[in-house]
Each structure stands twice: as C-alpha cells, then as structure tokens.
Amino acid sequence: MGWIEDAVNWVFEQIKTGAANIIKSLYTIDGLKLFDVTFSTDDIPGTVAQLTDFSNTQNLSIYTIGSVINKVVTPIALSLLVLFFMISLIKKFTEIEKVSWERLLLWGCYFFFIMALVQNSYTLLTKIMNIVNGIYTDISGHLSQVSGTTSIGTAIYNTIMGYDDIGSVLIGIILYLVAAIPYLGSVIQIWTQILLRVIKLMLCMAFSPIPIAMAVEGENYRGKAISYLMYSAGVGFEGVVILIGSWVYSLGLSQLSQNANTGQLNVIIGLLIMNALFIAVIQLAHEFSERMFGRS
C-alpha cells in the first residue's frame, strides 16, 4: 500500500504549499501604488522614505495641491495685510506725538517686507523644509549602512513549509491567519498616519500667507506668525523621527525573519509588538517635534 501513503503525502504537500502561499500573500503587500507612492511591507524603510524625505514628498501629487491652494490664498492674504496694516496705523496715529517721517518710512518698509514674504510664502516654507530635510538626509545616509529588505511573509512561508506533520501545519495556518488581521490593520494604520503627515505638510504650505500677513499688525500676530513657521518646521522634523522609527522597525522585523522557526506564537507576538511600537513612534514624532520647535 505504498502508493496510498505516497498519495496522502502528495495531497498533504499540496495543501501545505497552497496554505503557505495564501498566508504569505496576506503578510506581503507589494506593488500597491497610491498618490504616486509604492507601498511595500517587504521594504518598510523604502516606503517611509517616499513619504518622509522632503525631496521625494514635494513631488507627490497629494502634496502639489498645496501649491495650487497657496496661489488662491495669497490674494486673500494680501487683502488681510492691507487691513491689518491700516488697523496698526490707526493705533499708532492715536499717539500723534510719536509719529515722525522716519517712523513712517520704517513702517512703509516693514509693510513691503511683509508683503514680499506673503507673495513668496511658498518659497519661504520650502526653504525651511529643505533646511530641516538636511538633518533627515544626514541621518538617512548613516542609517543606510545597516539597511536591508526584510520579507516576513517569505519567512512565515518557509516556516510552514518546514513542518512535517499535519498537526503543526494546521496550528500554524490557524495562528497565522488569525494574526494576519491585526497585522494588516496595524500596517494600514502606520501608512495612514504617515500619509496624514504629508497632508499636514501640504496644509502648512498652502495657508502660510495668512499668518504671515497678519504679522504686520503688531507683536501679538507677529508672534503667531513665528509660531506658525516653527510649527511647520516641526512637521518637517517629524519625518526625521519617523525615519529613525522605520529603521528600528526594520531591524526588529529582520530578526523576526531570521528566527521565524523558533515558534509560531513568538513570531506573531513579535510582529504585533513591532507594529505597535512603530505606531507609537509615529505618534511620538508629533509630540517630540512640538517640544523641539515649540507649540503652535
């Protein structure tokens, strides 16, 4: 009856291979393109770099919307500039004894200086982002020395294919299928939060003329304009913290892949821990940047 045993083994191998391929596909997102960004779970640092490196971000379709909005907002900001400047002049002329030709000339120069900033606000914010991105580029250059592409899906596939008895295969399939739901949910949450940062960056660029224009009124609004610029720089700096988090995530995932045969439950717990840690780092990026650059 050797042929029966061979047939059973053949069926077992086919089922095991099919199940392993299905589970691998659940843990592997590759080739998904959205907003000109290619998302891949096998190259988390590469995906993050597309969304956090400003030299890449400013070419994304979702980001270029900010340039269009900025052009629409600029005329409105110029109207606010004139309005707030007139309010400022009225306040100053209430103390007519302090008015002189020198001060009038100074106020006029200040008005045209603010007007130039409003008209070139998009360029100003771009320069600030490029300065912050210099930090990103330097850190990324050093971290690239330990870079690597990790496929947790392939590691799980190899683990399942290494099982010789049907019990281990069934347990592995059930455990990895159940764990795939929170894993995919956390991956989607990671990418959504990083995309949200791109939208925040776009909004900072788009509406920058308004707080700059209001700075002409006096100390109060001038401070708000400076806070706005610092907040924008902080949003840019969030990319640096997220970059560091992506490499920590990549290193952890690499170790999980190398030790995938140590136990099914260990790999699942490790995956969930790494994803939860990365989500926490993304949330920390906002708070840490605010601490560095001041709250808006």
Salt bridges, closest charged atoms under 4 A:
GLU13 OE2 - LYS16 NZ 3.37
GLU95 OE1 - LYS98 NZ 3.04
GLU217 OE2 - LYS91 NZ 2.69
GLU219 OE2 - ARG222 NH1 2.78
GLU238 OE2 - LYS200 NZ 3.15
GLU238 OE2 - HIS286 ND1 3.07
GLU290 OE2 - HIS286 NE2 3.24
GLU290 OE1 - ARG295 NH1 2.59
